[in-house]
């Protein structure tokens, strides 16, 4: 049990480092939609915008799109991402390194927030623990910059191509 707590503490420290010490993310493109719906409060973003977001110091790019109307609790999303990173880290330790996600999907939940990442292109499934970890990191960084909203996204890797799709949602009970 003490080992698990130490591992959780280490992951929390990594998350804090990545969120605050990493250089600001590079926004690759901001594409305005033809229609101009009302912007998301306090962000200047429209719900129909598509944003390509490069995860700093990685080969992973996340395309955020289809912003939902629900504003998520910051604490729930942060802890959802942290729990997901913990699960991926534990999975990688068991496999002794990076590997394909079993079941071709990864899901994490905390409170009223859920994140789903699933492989995009059968039969050449290529969603790995490292790419899923990068996607969670992107969700955390992106949300801290633009707000905590429901959103759909696609996951790209410069060498592996289009590897996954997913969403961040408010889980209605």
C-alpha positions in Angstrom: 0.0 0.0 0.0 2.9 2.4 0.8 4.3 1.7 -2.7 1.0 2.6 -4.3 0.8 5.9 -2.3 4.4 6.7 -3.3 3.6 6.0 -7.0 0.5 8.2 -6.8 2.5 11.0 -5.2 5.2 10.7 -7.9 2.6 10.9 -10.6 0.9 13.9 -9.0 4.3 15.6 -8.9 4.9 14.8 -12.6 1.5 16.2 -13.4 2.2 19.4 -11.6 5.5 19.7 -13.3 4.0 19.1 -16.7 1.2 21.6 -16.1 3.3 24.4 -14.7 7.0 24.0 -15.7 6.6 22.9 -19.3 6.8 25.5 -22.0 3.5 26.8 -23.2 2.0 24.6 -25.8 2.4 25.4 -29.5 -0.9 26.0 -31.2 -0.5 24.8 -34.7 -3.6 26.2 -36.3 -6.8 27.9 -35.4 -9.5 27.4 -38.1 -12.6 29.7 -37.9 -15.8 28.1 -39.0 -18.0 29.9 -41.5 -20.8 30.3 -39.1 -20.1 32.4 -36.0 -22.0 30.9 -33.0 -21.7 32.5 -29.6 -18.3 32.2 -28.0 -17.6 30.0 -25.0 -17.8 32.3 -22.0 -14.4 33.9 -21.1 -12.4 32.2 -23.9 -13.0 34.0 -27.1 -13.4 30.5 -28.7 -16.5 29.6 -30.7 -18.1 26.2 -30.1 -17.5 25.3 -33.8 -13.8 26.0 -33.9 -11.2 23.4 -34.5 -7.9 23.7 -32.7 -4.8 21.7 -33.4 -2.7 21.5 -30.3 0.8 20.1 -30.3 1.8 18.5 -27.0 5.1 20.1 -26.0 8.2 18.0 -26.5 6.4 15.1 -28.1 5.3 13.9 -31.6 1.6 14.0 -30.5 -0.9 16.5 -31.9 -4.5 16.7 -30.6 -7.3 18.2 -32.7 -10.0 19.6 -30.4 -13.4 20.2 -31.9 -17.1 20.1 -31.2 -17.1 22.0 -27.9 -20.1 21.1 -25.8 -22.1 23.5 -23.7 -21.4 21.9 -20.4 -18.7 23.6 -18.3 -16.8 20.9 -16.3 -15.6 21.2 -12.7 -11.9 22.0 -12.8 -11.1 19.7 -9.9 -13.0 16.8 -11.4 -11.2 17.1 -14.8 -7.7 17.6 -13.1 -8.3 14.5 -10.9 -9.7 12.5 -13.9 -6.6 13.2 -15.9 -4.4 12.4 -12.9 -6.1 9.1 -12.3 -5.8 8.3 -16.0 -2.1 9.0 -16.0 -1.7 6.8 -12.9 -3.5 4.0 -14.7 -1.4 4.3 -17.8 1.8 4.6 -15.8 0.9 1.4 -13.8 0.0 -0.4 -17.1 3.4 0.6 -18.6 5.2 -0.6 -15.5 3.5 -4.0 -15.8 4.4 -4.2 -19.5 8.0 -2.9 -18.8 7.6 -0.1 -21.2 5.3 1.4 -23.8 2.8 -0.9 -25.4 -0.6 -1.0 -27.2 -3.6 -0.2 -25.1 -5.5 -3.4 -24.4 -9.0 -3.4 -25.7 -8.1 -0.6 -28.0 -9.7 2.0 -25.7 -8.8 3.8 -22.6 -11.4 5.4 -20.3 -11.0 7.3 -17.0 -13.6 8.9 -14.8 -13.6 11.0 -11.7 -16.6 12.7 -10.1 -18.8 13.9 -12.9 -16.1 14.0 -15.6 -15.1 11.3 -18.0 -12.4 10.9 -20.7 -12.5 8.3 -23.4 -9.7 7.6 -25.9 -10.1 4.8 -28.4 -8.1 3.5 -31.3 -9.1 5.0 -34.7 -8.2 2.6 -37.4 -8.8 -1.1 -37.2 -7.1 -3.4 -37.9 -3.8 -1.4 -37.5 -4.6 -0.3 -33.9 -1.7 1.9 -32.8 -2.9 3.7 -29.6 -0.1 3.2 -27.2 0.2 4.1 -23.5 2.7 6.9 -24.4 0.3 8.5 -26.9 -2.6 8.1 -24.5 -0.5 9.7 -21.8 0.3 12.6 -24.2 -3.4 13.0 -25.0 -4.3 13.3 -21.3 -1.5 15.8 -20.9 -2.9 17.8 -23.8 -6.4 17.8 -22.3 -5.0 19.1 -19.0 -2.9 21.9 -20.7 -5.6 22.8 -23.2 -8.2 23.1 -20.5 -6.0 25.2 -18.3 -5.6 27.6 -21.2 -9.1 27.7 -22.8 -11.5 26.5 -20.1 -13.0 23.3 -18.8 -15.6 22.4 -21.4 -16.9 19.2 -22.9 -15.0 18.5 -26.1 -14.3 15.9 -28.7 -10.8 15.3 -30.1 -8.7 13.3 -32.5 -5.2 12.1 -31.7 -2.4 12.2 -34.2 1.2 11.1 -33.9 3.8 12.3 -36.5 5.2 8.8 -37.1 2.1 6.6 -36.4 -0.5 8.8 -38.1 -4.1 9.1 -37.0 -4.2 6.9 -33.9 -7.3 7.7 -31.9 -10.5 9.7 -31.2 -12.1 10.6 -28.0 -14.1 12.9 -25.8 -14.1 14.7 -22.5 -17.6 14.8 -21.1 -19.7 15.8 -18.1 -21.2 12.6 -16.9 -24.9 13.2 -16.1 -26.2 11.0 -13.4 
